[in-house]
Amino acid sequence: MLLLWQIVTYWGISMITQTAASSAVTTTTDYDVVVVGAGFAGLYLLHKLRALGLSTHAYDAADDVGGTWYWNRYPGARCDITSVDYAYSFDADLEADWQWSEKYATQPEILAYLGHVADRFDLRRDITFSTRVDGAKWDEDAGIWNITVVGGETVTARFYVMATGCLSLPKSPDVPGIESFSGPIYTTGTWPHEGVDFTGKRVAVIGTGSSGIQTIPLIAEQAKSVTVFQRTPNFSFPAHNGPFPTERAADMTADRDAYHQAAKESGAGVPLEVTERKTLDVTEEERNTRFEDVWAAGDLIRIATVYADTLFNPDANKIFADFVRNKIRSIVDDPVTAEVLCPITYPIASKRVCLDTNYYQTFNLDHVDLIDLHNTPILTVTALGINTANTSAEFDAIVLATGFDAMTGSLVAVDIEGRDGHTLKQKWADGVRTYLGLTTVGFPNLFTVTGPGSPSVLSNMVVSIEQHVEWICDTITHMDANGLRTIEPTAAAEEGWSNHVNDYANITLLPIAKSWFNGSNVPGKNHQYLPYVGGVGGYRTICNEIVARDYLGFVFNGDQCNDGVIRRLQPDVNIMLEFIATLGLPPFETLDVDEARALSAAIGDEAPPGPEVGEVVDGTLPGAVDALDYRLYRPDTPGPHPIVAYFHGGGWVFGSATSDDSFCRDLCDRSGVIIVSVNYRHGPEDRFPAAIDDGFAAAQWLAENAENLGGIAGHLAVAGWSAGANVAAVVCQLAKDAGGPMLAGQCLLTPVVDGGFDWPSYEENAEGYVLTRPLMEWFLNHYVDEADRTSPKLAPLRATDLSGLPPAMVVTCEFDPLRDQGDAYAKALAGAGVPTAHVQAHGQIHISVPAVGQIMSSIWVREKMGNALRGFFA
C-alpha cells in the first residue's frame, strides 16, 4: 500500500483551554498542536512542544516511529549523509549515548536510533499509530483546525503541522500494463517488512535512481537473473562505506558546540570546508587530483562543491562530468553498456548524485542486463513479463524503484481546506507558493516542516528539520505571549519569497535536469524548482531576520501586519554587495578625483575576463579637440560586420576605452557585430559638453571609416552604459539634427537622461547599491554646472522632439537611482513613435548587468542587448 502518513488528532483526549498571556480571548480545542508523522520532524516537534507545556499529539499511518525510515526497507537502503551528521544535535547526552556502527547507517540502524529517541523521551504516548488523516478544515470563526481521521473521528487544534517528510509518498508507477503482472510487484518505498528472498528468481528492476542504485547490487547477489530497465542514468559515486569514521567523531568531541554551529551556518548542513577556487583557475593536473580525492572520499557535499563554479558554469560542470563518465567507462567492461550508464542529458549534480556500493561493477556480471528505455521503451507489462519495442522477457518478480512524488505529494494528498473552502491542492495546482517553505497564504496556523521553498532535500535533512521545528516552537511561544491567535503570510511576502526561490535556482544549472527536484518525474505535475538553493546558513539568517524585523511578511489575528519582502535583490547581486561591504572601501564621493579614478581602476583590474573574440585592436581616432583612444572588438566570424560605437560608464569622471573590456567582449560575442569602445574627455578637467562633443565626433569618424575597420558602410549603431548611455542617447539626437551620420539603433543600459533628482528611485535606492544619490551628485558636480542640467545635451529626456530617432533598447534596473528616468525615457521614445524595447531588470542594481563572469542573474539581460544590437542591422 502507498504511504500517506498524514496527521490528525486523537479523539477524546483532555479538553484544553488556552488563554494567551495578554488577551481575553480563549480558544477551546482538543489540542494546541496536531502533528503529522513520527519521523525525525514529528518526534522532535513532540519533544519541543511538550517542553513548552503545549498539549500536542501526532498521527502516523505506520505502526511505529520512523517516518520514511519505517517504510524504506529495501535491500541496501542507507542514508547518504555521514551518520554522525544525520542525527539530532539538540541533546548532548543523547548524542553521547548513541554510537553509530558505520559511516553511512543502514535503514535498520536509523530506525533503531529513532526508536531509541522515542523511548528516551517517552514520545510514543503522544502518538496514535496506524491512523491516517482523511481531511483537515480551517474554521475561520473559531480560529481552529478541524482534523478528521480515516474512520470519521474528528479533533480540533489551534495549530496544524505537516511533518510528513519530503520523500514519503511513492509516485504511482507510470508503467503500461503493470496491473497485468501475475507475479509479485515490490515498490522500494513500501518494501515488505519481512524482506524478500530473490534466490533463483528472474527479477526486473525498473528505475535507476537512488533506491535502484542501492538495491540492484544486492538483488543481483541472490537472483538468477536481473534485468534493469533504465529511463535516465544517474551519476553515482562509490560510497566507500565502512566503519564509523572516528576522525569525524573526534572533531565533534573536541568542540561539540562549534561543530554543530558550523553545520548550522554551512551551505548543506554539514561542517565541511568549501573551496572558493574555480575549475578553470587551476591546472589540469591539479584539477584531476582534486577530482580523484572527491571520488575516493564518497561524500555528497564534497561532490556538489568540488569547485566553486561546478553548479554555475556549464564548461566547468562538463569537465567534472567527463571525469565521472570516464570513471564509469573504466569500471564497466562492455563499452555499449558503459555508454548507456553515462548521463549526458543534464549537468552533474542537477539531479541528486547517488552513493553506491559496487553499482557499476554489477553490470559486469553475466546474469545482469541493462535495457535503455529511450531506445527500447516498454510497450506493456504482461501477466508473465515485460514486452519492449525489441524484446519480450518473462520475470518472476518486478521491483519498482520509480521514486516519490517529492516535496509536495504528501502535503496535497490530504484534503487540507483553508480559508473560503480552498484546498492546498487547488492552490498549488499551477505552481507552489510558500513563505519560507513553512507557511502559505490562505491557511492560517498551518506549518509545513522542510516544505517546498526551504533548503530541505538540498541539505542535511536533520539540521534543516531542527531549525524548522525550533522556529515553529519559538513562533507559537511568541504568539501566546502576545495574545496572538492566528498567523499567516501576506500575499506580497509569499510572492516575494517564491520569486527569490526561483531567482536563486535560475542562477545555477540545477533546474536544467528533469528530476524530482522540479516535479518532472510525476506526469501532470507542475514543473518548478522546489527546494531553496540559498543554503542552510543563508536560509537560517533570513528566518532570524524576519523575526527580528517584527515577523516581516506575516499577519497576526488577521489585521496585525508588518508587510514586506525579505529578499528583493537577485541572490548573486546580494552576495556581491555583501562581499563589497567586507572590503571596507571608502565611498567614491569622499575621495578626490585622482583617488576615485585609482580606486575604480583597481576594482576593474580584478574583474573576470570576458569571452574570447576574434580580434582586439587598440587605436586612436580624432575627437572634438584631441585624439581619442579606442578598443575594437571583432567577432570570430567572417566579415565585414556592422559597427557599434560603445561609450563607457564612469559618471563622466573616470573610465576609459578599456575599462568596460569584459562587457564589450560579451556584447561582441553575443551580437556578432564589431564593438568599438571609444574614450571621451572627462570632468572636472573637461566639463560639459566635452564628453558629448567627443562622442559625436567619434560617431562621425566611425561612419566615415567603417570599411577601413572591417565594417559595413552605413551600418552603425551606438550603445553605452550609465554616463556612456547618456553620451549615446545625445549622439542620436545630434545626428538627427545634423542629418547624419545615419544610426541604425541605440542600446542604452541604465542611462542618465535627466540632470534632476526629482525621481522616486533617487529616494528608494539612495544608499546601499554602489551607485548612490550622493555619488550621483558628486559625478554631476564634477561634470556639469547646475544651470546646464536641463539642457537636452545633458538631459535628452527634456528634448522637445524625440521623433525620428533610431530604434532603441533601454535597460533599467530595479534597484538603481536612475531607474525612473530611464523608464520615463523609454516611455517617451515609444510615445514619439520610436520603436523601443524596454527591459526592466528585476532585482538588479546599476553595476550588475555589465558584471560579466560575476553576476549570473543578469545574463539574460546581456543576451537581450546582444540580440538588439544584431537586430538593429537585420
Beta strands, then each sheet from edge to edge (+ up, - down):
strand 1: 16-19
strand 2: 26-29
strand 3: 31-36
strand 4: 56-59
strand 5: 127-128
strand 6: 133-139
strand 7: 144-149
strand 8: 154-162
strand 9: 185-187
strand 10: 202-206
strand 11: 225-230
strand 12: 236-238
strand 13: 354-356
strand 14: 368-372
strand 15: 378-381
strand 16: 385-388
strand 17: 392-394
strand 18: 397-400
strand 19: 415-417
strand 20: 446-448
strand 21: 487-489
strand 22: 554-556
strand 23: 560-561
strand 24: 615-622
strand 25: 627-634
strand 26: 641-647
strand 27: 674-678
strand 28: 711-721
strand 29: 746-749
strand 30: 808-815
strand 31: 836-845
sheet 1: 1+ 2-
sheet 2: 5+ 4+ 3+ 8+ 7- 6+ 19+
sheet 3: 5+ 4+ 3+ 8+ 20+
sheet 4: 9+ 18+ 10+ 11+ 14+
sheet 5: 12+ 13+
sheet 6: 15+ 16- 17+
sheet 7: 21+ 22- 23+
sheet 8: 24+ 25- 27+ 26+ 28+ 29+ 30+ 31+
end
